[in-house]
Amino acid sequence: MFYYSLLHSLYKMRKNALILLLAVAFTHIAYAEVLRLSEPVHQDNASETFGALVNELPAVLSLNVVMETPESFIGKPLVLETEVSEVCQKKGCFFIAQQANKTVRVTMKDYGFFVPTDMVGRKVMIIGELIQQEVGDAQALHMSKDLGLKGSVTSGVQYQIVASSIRVPKLAAEQHSDP
């Protein structure tokens, strides 16, 4: 009887510990802090712009168009409107832009600004240029860890957009909080 009682007590403790652990984990996820290491250079009721302020925009392209023939866009200025699928959670120093099945990593020019870490799912406007770069195994592992996704970045020759400016739409709750 003693062993049964002991085992039953251990089972109840383990069950309560699991419930407590899950509650803490979900609370942490729900209240995870959004990092904003750079202030926007411009903001209005609908959006914030990080990096350089741009007054006139050339024609806006889609990521699908650029990635169909990336060689023809290397080193040329471009403006893209695309969705953000992942953001570096450590600093907001890079993100993954995605349209349909096309993806590209976006970094900030000269590591000069950062983007908010809560941009996943938002459609952003990127002004920058496309480059081709060799990504080694160590760098791919480092980027995967920063995204919080093991193995999400692979090594090899890749295209990347070096952004000089990024316009991020505000969430509905943020649109009424301008000074």
Secondary structure, DSSP 8 states (H G I E B T S, - for coil): -HHHHHHHHHHHHHHHHHHHHHHHHHHHHHT------S--SEE-SSEEEEES--SS---EE-HHHHHHSGGGGBTSEEEEEEEEEEE-TTTS-EEEEEETTEEEEEEEGGG-----TT-TT-EEEEEEEEEEEEE-HHHHHHHHHHHT-TT-S--EEEEEEEEEEEEEE--GGGTT---
